[in-house]
Structure formats: structure tokens, C-alpha cells
Amino acid sequence: MPSGAVRSTRRQVLIQFSGSLPGRTLTLTPTTNQTFRDLKLSVLPDSSQSSDFYFARNGRILEDSDSIFGAPISNLSTLILHRKVRGGGGDGGATGAESRDCYLNMYAEKKPDKVDPNEQRLSKWLNCALSNEPLREPCVIDKLGNVFNKEALVEALLGKKLPKAFRHIKGLKDMMNIELSRIPGVEKGHGDAQFQCPVTGLEFNGKYKFFALRGCGHVLSSKALKEIKSSSCLVCQQEFKEHDKVVINGSEEEVAVLRERLEEERLKIKETKSKKVKNGEVATDRVIGIKQKALAKDDGSRRADSNASAKRFKVVDLAPENANKEVYASIFTSSKKSEFKETYMCRSLPLGRN
């Protein structure tokens, strides 16, 4: 062997490629001072990609700086050349998340609990939108189609405790009484649908669309109103128009339409009031009210004067023209104090009269 040459041994290794590399196997005879990095450079076509690969044997990663002969490998051992998976880890290399802080930050934010959409739907249709208690009659809806227990809504109005989502409800005029048809044999508050369409029998549970009629308040399914086309209520036969139908727990688009209708109604009320002010009707009403108060005050003063005059009235004021007032007044016992003294047993007469 010439001087300066690197001595080799008879130890041979099998190089097997995996992953995105071609599925082939090479047999190499490494030198004594050769490292696994040198071995990678000898088998890879592009040496600049050597940092993207690593050797492994029997699931154990072999470091690039280790000597091949210093590693616990025997002759004809199979070394598998893997490509590193960036960002995912699992290959034994760097994952970018070895520090404890990374793991703590990963679990620092509590993920919201997943809500079953069926349970959420049932809660919206079976419970009061304000108190979240089971619906119990009497029930009402607002002009946006939300369903409430009337008692809970009135208490919130009186206590001024309405949430921001229901601030459009100003008083009783902003709620409508509804008539729900109870399912026969179903107990109150047992967790399932309690009400149904009185025509089709569809359950009031959110699977079907329902409308409330403004005139009578009866709640009917959309299917009933479509199949039986009529301009009167199918329960009480009261006439209604298309805009009298209020969808209950509608979609975002349907609620947006109801909200626009609500704003239009409020604008009409404001315009009507402003017209009355311009025409002087409101001022006239105020003047009439002031006059009525003044007249009532005058009437009260006149009555007081008449009562005072009645107290000052004397019998002699009604005496005839030619009559002696003293003689006329003597007819009445109240006109002059009597000289007779009476007790509960007898009358005391002056001397000379008994």
C-alpha cells in the first residue's frame, strides 16, 4: 500500500434509501476514519442537501460526527438513509419545540368546548330566549321572532335588566302573545318537544319552520300554510295578510328582514309625530288640556263659593215681602234660642207656666 493512503478494512455496510429517495440498496466499504457525514456525501448526488438526511439503524439515529468504525455496527449491517421531516418532528431530530415554553404556550389557551348543534337547536326552541328555562304558557315573541316566557320578559322590563341583544323591546307593545298547541300526553319540561303544529302535527323542535300570526297569535308550521293556501287562520279563521306572518327563530337572512321591517315601523311613528307637531295638532292638544284644567279649577272655586253661601244662608232671607221677619223666623225653632230646658225625662218650664 503506498504511503499516505488511507487503510481500509473488510467491513462492509448496506445503504438503503427510504422516503422520497429511490428505493435501492448500495454496498459500500468505508474507511477507518470515515464519519457518517462523509458516507452521506459519498452517496448523495447533491452534497448541499446532506443536512436534510440522516442515517438510522434498527430505529436508532446515527450522529453525523460519529465514526463508522466507532459505532456499534457489525459487518454487512444495513443503514437506512432517511429524509428529515421539517416542522413535524417524530424523526428524532429537531422539532423546533424542545423548549418547555413552547409546550406551555401550546396549551395555555383553553380551547372552547364543542357544542352539539342538535342540543343548541333544541335549547333555542324548547327554552325561553331570556331566562333559558323551559317554555311555559303564556308565551310571547318579539318582532324578531325570539320566543320568551312572558313572566320572565315582563320582570326583566320592569327591572331594566334586558341584555343588549333584546334592547329593541321597549314595552308590551313590542311583544306579541302566541298560542302554542301542546302535544297530547307530553309532560311539561321533560326535555323534548312539548308543542306541535295544530294542523300537520309537526313538532316545535327547530327541524321545521314555524310562523306566528299577528292577529290571533296562533303558531302554524310553514308546511301547513303552504299546503292549505288560505288568507285566514287555519285554527280560528281570522283574516291575515302576508306581512302578518312572523317567522319564529328564523335564519340570519330572515331576522335581517324582520329587523328592517321593525326600523320602518319606528320611522313611520316618528314621521307621524313630527307631522302633528308641524300642523299644530300637538300644540292644540296642549292648549285644550290647559283650558280644561283652568275650567276645572274655576268650577271648583265656584262650588266652594256656593258652599260658603249655603253656610251663610238664613231663613229670614225667604220671608214674604209683607211679613215681619222676626215673626216669620219664630216659626222655625232654629231661629231663636228657646227658654225651655229639656232633659231626657221632662221639660223644664219657666215659673208661671207649670
C-alpha positions as CSV (number, residue, x, y, z in Angstrom):
1,M,0.0,0.0,0.0
2,P,1.6,3.4,-1.0
3,S,2.5,5.9,1.8
4,G,-0.2,8.5,2.7
5,A,-3.1,6.2,1.6
6,V,-6.0,5.6,3.9
7,R,-6.1,2.0,5.2
8,S,-9.5,0.2,4.6
9,T,-10.9,-2.8,6.3
10,R,-13.1,-5.6,5.1
11,R,-16.2,-4.3,6.9
12,Q,-19.0,-3.5,4.5
13,V,-22.3,-1.8,5.1
14,L,-25.5,-1.8,3.2
15,I,-27.1,1.6,2.4
16,Q,-30.8,1.5,1.9
17,F,-32.7,4.6,0.8
18,S,-36.3,5.4,2.1
19,G,-38.9,8.1,1.8
20,S,-38.6,10.3,-1.3
21,L,-35.3,8.7,-2.3
22,P,-35.2,5.9,-4.9
23,G,-35.9,2.5,-3.3
24,R,-32.4,1.0,-3.9
25,T,-29.6,-0.6,-1.8
26,L,-25.9,0.1,-2.1
27,T,-23.0,-1.9,-0.7
28,L,-20.1,0.2,0.5
29,T,-16.7,-0.4,2.2
30,P,-16.0,2.6,4.4
31,T,-12.5,3.6,5.6
32,T,-11.4,3.6,9.3
33,N,-11.5,7.4,9.7
34,Q,-14.7,8.0,7.7
35,T,-17.8,9.5,9.5
36,F,-21.4,9.1,8.7
37,R,-21.4,12.6,7.2
38,D,-18.7,11.5,4.8
39,L,-20.7,8.5,4.0
40,K,-23.7,10.7,3.2
41,L,-21.6,12.9,0.9
42,S,-20.5,9.8,-1.0
43,V,-23.9,8.5,-1.7
44,L,-25.9,11.7,-2.2
45,P,-25.9,13.3,-5.7
46,D,-26.1,16.8,-4.2
47,S,-23.7,17.4,-1.3
48,S,-25.6,20.6,-0.3
49,Q,-28.5,18.5,0.8
50,S,-26.6,16.4,3.3
51,S,-28.1,18.2,6.3
52,D,-31.5,17.2,5.2
53,F,-30.7,13.4,5.6
54,Y,-29.6,11.2,8.5
55,F,-28.7,7.5,9.0
56,A,-30.5,5.2,11.2
57,R,-30.0,1.5,12.2
58,N,-32.7,-0.5,13.9
59,G,-34.6,2.6,14.7
60,R,-31.6,4.3,16.3
61,I,-30.3,7.6,14.8
62,L,-26.6,7.7,14.0
63,E,-25.0,11.1,14.5
64,D,-23.1,12.6,11.6
65,S,-20.0,13.3,13.6
66,D,-19.6,9.7,14.8
67,S,-17.0,7.4,13.2
68,I,-18.4,4.5,11.3
69,F,-15.9,2.1,12.9
70,G,-16.5,3.6,16.3
71,A,-20.3,2.9,16.1
72,P,-21.7,-0.4,17.3
73,I,-22.3,-1.8,13.9
74,S,-21.2,-5.1,12.5
75,N,-20.2,-6.3,9.1
76,L,-22.9,-6.1,6.4
77,S,-25.1,-4.0,8.7
78,T,-28.0,-2.2,7.0
79,L,-28.0,1.6,7.3
80,I,-31.2,3.4,6.3
81,L,-30.9,6.9,4.9
82,H,-33.9,9.0,5.9
83,R,-35.0,12.5,4.9
84,K,-35.8,14.8,7.8
85,V,-39.4,16.0,8.2
86,R,-39.3,19.7,8.8
87,G,-41.6,21.1,11.5
88,G,-43.4,17.9,12.3
89,G,-40.8,16.1,14.4
90,G,-41.1,12.4,15.1
91,D,-37.8,11.6,13.3
92,G,-35.7,12.1,16.3
93,G,-34.2,15.4,15.0
94,A,-35.0,18.9,16.0
95,T,-38.7,19.8,16.1
96,G,-38.4,23.5,17.0
97,A,-40.4,22.9,20.1
98,E,-37.9,21.4,22.6
99,S,-38.1,24.2,25.0
100,R,-40.7,24.0,27.8
101,D,-42.2,27.4,27.0
102,C,-43.3,26.2,23.6
103,Y,-45.3,23.4,25.1
104,L,-46.8,25.6,27.8
105,N,-47.8,28.2,25.2
106,M,-49.4,25.4,23.1
107,Y,-51.8,24.5,26.0
108,A,-52.1,27.9,27.6
109,E,-55.2,28.9,25.7
110,K,-58.2,26.9,26.6
111,K,-60.0,25.6,23.6
112,P,-63.7,26.2,23.6
113,D,-65.8,23.2,24.3
114,K,-67.5,21.8,21.3
115,V,-71.3,22.3,21.4
116,D,-73.6,19.7,19.9
117,P,-75.6,21.5,17.2
118,N,-78.6,19.4,17.9
119,E,-78.6,20.3,21.6
120,Q,-78.1,24.0,20.7
121,R,-81.1,23.9,18.3
122,L,-83.3,22.2,20.9
123,S,-82.4,24.7,23.6
124,K,-83.4,27.6,21.3
125,W,-86.8,26.1,20.5
126,L,-87.7,24.5,23.9
127,N,-86.4,27.2,26.2
128,C,-87.1,30.9,26.9
129,A,-84.6,33.1,24.9
130,L,-84.1,35.3,28.0
131,S,-84.1,33.0,31.1
132,N,-83.2,29.7,29.3
133,E,-85.9,28.0,31.3
134,P,-88.3,25.5,29.6
135,L,-91.2,27.3,27.8
136,R,-94.3,27.5,29.8
137,E,-97.5,29.4,28.8
138,P,-98.2,32.2,28.5
139,C,-95.5,32.7,25.9
140,V,-94.7,35.7,23.7
141,I,-92.4,36.6,20.8
142,D,-90.7,39.8,19.9
143,K,-90.8,41.4,16.5
144,L,-87.6,39.5,15.5
145,G,-89.2,36.1,16.2
146,N,-87.5,35.2,19.6
147,V,-89.6,33.2,22.0
148,F,-90.0,34.1,25.7
149,N,-91.8,33.2,28.8
150,K,-94.0,36.3,29.3
151,E,-93.4,36.4,33.0
152,A,-89.6,36.4,32.6
153,L,-89.7,39.1,29.9
154,V,-92.0,41.4,31.9
155,E,-89.9,41.1,35.0
156,A,-86.7,42.0,33.0
157,L,-88.5,45.0,31.6
158,L,-89.7,46.2,35.0
159,G,-86.2,45.7,36.5
160,K,-84.5,47.2,33.4
161,K,-82.3,44.1,33.1
162,L,-82.7,43.2,29.4
163,P,-79.5,42.2,27.7
164,K,-78.1,44.2,24.8
165,A,-79.4,41.7,22.3
166,F,-83.0,42.4,23.4
167,R,-82.8,46.2,23.8
168,H,-85.2,46.7,20.9
169,I,-88.0,45.6,23.3
170,K,-89.3,48.8,24.9
171,G,-92.6,47.6,26.4
172,L,-95.6,45.4,26.0
173,K,-96.3,46.8,22.5
174,D,-93.1,45.2,21.3
175,M,-94.2,41.7,22.2
176,M,-96.9,39.5,20.8
177,N,-98.9,36.8,22.7
178,I,-98.8,33.5,20.9
179,E,-101.0,30.4,21.1
180,L,-98.9,27.1,21.1
181,S,-100.6,23.8,20.6
182,R,-99.4,21.3,23.2
183,I,-98.7,17.7,22.2
184,P,-101.2,15.4,24.0
185,G,-99.7,13.2,26.7
186,V,-96.4,15.1,26.9
187,E,-95.4,16.3,30.3
188,K,-94.1,19.8,30.9
189,G,-90.4,20.4,30.9
190,H,-89.3,16.8,30.2
191,G,-86.6,17.9,27.7
192,D,-88.3,17.0,24.5
193,A,-90.7,19.0,22.2
194,Q,-93.9,20.0,24.1
195,F,-95.7,21.8,21.2
196,Q,-96.7,21.0,17.7
197,C,-98.4,22.4,14.6
198,P,-102.2,22.0,15.2
199,V,-102.8,21.2,11.5
200,T,-99.9,18.9,10.4
201,G,-98.7,17.7,13.8
202,L,-95.0,18.6,13.1
203,E,-93.1,19.1,16.4
204,F,-92.0,22.5,17.5
205,N,-88.3,21.5,17.8
206,G,-86.4,23.5,15.2
207,K,-86.4,20.9,12.4
208,Y,-89.3,22.7,10.7
209,K,-90.1,26.3,10.1
210,F,-93.0,27.9,12.1
211,F,-94.8,31.2,11.8
212,A,-96.9,33.2,14.3
213,L,-99.8,35.2,13.0
214,R,-100.0,38.7,14.4
215,G,-103.8,39.0,14.5
216,C,-104.7,35.9,16.6
217,G,-101.2,34.7,17.7
218,H,-101.7,31.1,16.6
219,V,-98.4,29.3,15.7
220,L,-98.5,27.2,12.5
221,S,-95.9,25.3,10.5
222,S,-94.7,26.6,7.1
223,K,-95.9,23.3,5.6
224,A,-99.5,23.8,6.8
225,L,-99.6,27.4,5.3
226,K,-98.1,26.2,2.0
227,E,-100.3,23.1,1.6
228,I,-103.5,24.8,2.7
229,K,-103.4,28.2,0.9
230,S,-105.8,30.5,2.7
231,S,-105.9,34.1,3.8
232,S,-107.4,33.2,7.1
233,C,-106.0,31.4,10.2
234,L,-106.4,27.6,9.9
235,V,-107.4,27.4,13.6
236,C,-109.7,30.4,14.3
237,Q,-110.4,31.6,10.7
238,Q,-109.3,35.2,11.4
239,E,-108.1,37.0,8.3
240,F,-104.4,37.9,8.0
241,K,-102.0,39.3,5.3
242,E,-98.6,38.1,4.2
243,H,-96.8,40.7,6.4
244,D,-98.7,39.5,9.4
245,K,-96.6,36.3,9.4
246,V,-93.6,36.4,11.8
247,V,-91.1,33.6,11.4
248,I,-90.0,32.1,14.7
249,N,-86.3,31.6,15.3
250,G,-85.5,32.4,11.7
251,S,-82.2,32.3,9.9
252,E,-79.8,35.3,9.8
253,E,-81.4,36.4,6.5
254,E,-84.9,36.2,7.8
255,V,-84.0,38.0,11.0
256,A,-82.4,40.8,8.9
257,V,-85.7,41.2,7.0
258,L,-87.7,41.4,10.3
259,R,-85.2,44.0,11.6
260,E,-85.6,46.2,8.6
261,R,-89.4,45.9,9.0
262,L,-89.0,47.0,12.6
263,E,-87.0,50.0,11.7
264,E,-89.5,51.0,9.0
265,E,-92.3,50.9,11.6
266,R,-90.4,53.1,14.0
267,L,-89.6,55.6,11.3
268,K,-93.3,55.8,10.4
269,I,-94.2,56.5,14.0
270,K,-91.6,59.3,14.2
271,E,-92.8,60.8,10.9
272,T,-96.4,60.8,12.2
273,K,-95.4,62.6,15.4
274,S,-93.3,65.2,13.5
275,K,-96.3,65.9,11.2
276,K,-98.6,66.5,14.1
277,V,-96.1,68.9,15.6
278,K,-95.7,70.8,12.3
279,N,-99.5,71.0,11.9
280,G,-100.0,72.3,15.4
281,E,-102.1,69.4,16.5
282,V,-99.9,68.6,19.4
283,A,-99.8,72.3,20.4
284,T,-103.6,72.5,20.1
285,D,-104.0,69.4,22.3
286,R,-101.8,71.0,24.9
287,V,-103.8,74.3,24.8
288,I,-107.0,72.3,25.2
289,G,-105.6,70.5,28.1
290,I,-104.5,73.7,29.8
291,K,-108.0,75.2,29.3
292,Q,-109.7,72.1,30.7
293,K,-107.5,72.4,33.8
294,A,-108.4,76.1,34.2
295,L,-112.1,75.4,33.7
296,A,-111.9,72.6,36.3
297,K,-110.2,75.0,38.7
298,D,-112.9,77.7,38.1
299,D,-115.6,75.1,38.6
300,G,-114.0,74.1,41.8
301,S,-113.8,77.7,43.1
302,R,-117.5,78.2,42.1
303,R,-118.5,75.2,44.1
304,A,-116.6,76.4,47.1
305,D,-118.3,79.8,46.8
306,S,-121.7,78.1,46.6
307,N,-120.9,76.0,49.7
308,A,-119.9,79.1,51.6
309,S,-123.0,81.0,50.6
310,A,-125.1,77.9,51.7
311,K,-123.5,78.1,55.1
312,R,-124.4,81.8,55.4
313,F,-128.0,81.3,54.3
314,K,-130.7,82.3,56.8
315,V,-134.4,81.5,56.9
316,V,-135.5,85.2,57.1
317,D,-134.0,85.6,53.6
318,L,-137.0,83.7,52.2
319,A,-139.6,85.6,54.2
320,P,-142.5,87.1,52.2
321,E,-142.4,90.8,51.4
322,N,-145.1,92.0,53.9
323,A,-144.2,89.6,56.6
324,N,-142.4,90.5,59.8
325,K,-139.0,88.8,59.7
326,E,-139.0,88.2,63.4
327,V,-142.4,86.6,63.4
328,Y,-141.5,84.6,60.3
329,A,-138.3,83.4,62.0
330,S,-140.1,82.5,65.1
331,I,-142.0,79.8,63.2
332,F,-138.7,77.9,63.0
333,T,-137.2,76.6,66.2
334,S,-133.7,77.2,65.0
335,S,-134.3,80.9,64.5
336,K,-134.3,81.8,68.3
337,K,-133.0,80.2,71.4
338,S,-135.8,78.6,73.4
339,E,-136.3,79.4,77.0
340,F,-137.4,75.9,77.7
341,K,-134.9,73.5,79.0
342,E,-135.4,69.8,78.2
343,T,-133.9,66.7,79.6
344,Y,-134.3,63.2,78.7
345,M,-137.1,62.9,81.3
346,C,-139.0,66.2,81.3
347,R,-139.2,69.6,80.0
348,S,-138.3,72.5,82.4
349,L,-140.8,75.3,82.1
350,P,-140.4,78.8,83.5
351,L,-142.3,79.8,86.6
352,G,-146.0,80.6,86.0
353,R,-146.3,78.1,83.1
354,N,-146.4,74.9,85.0
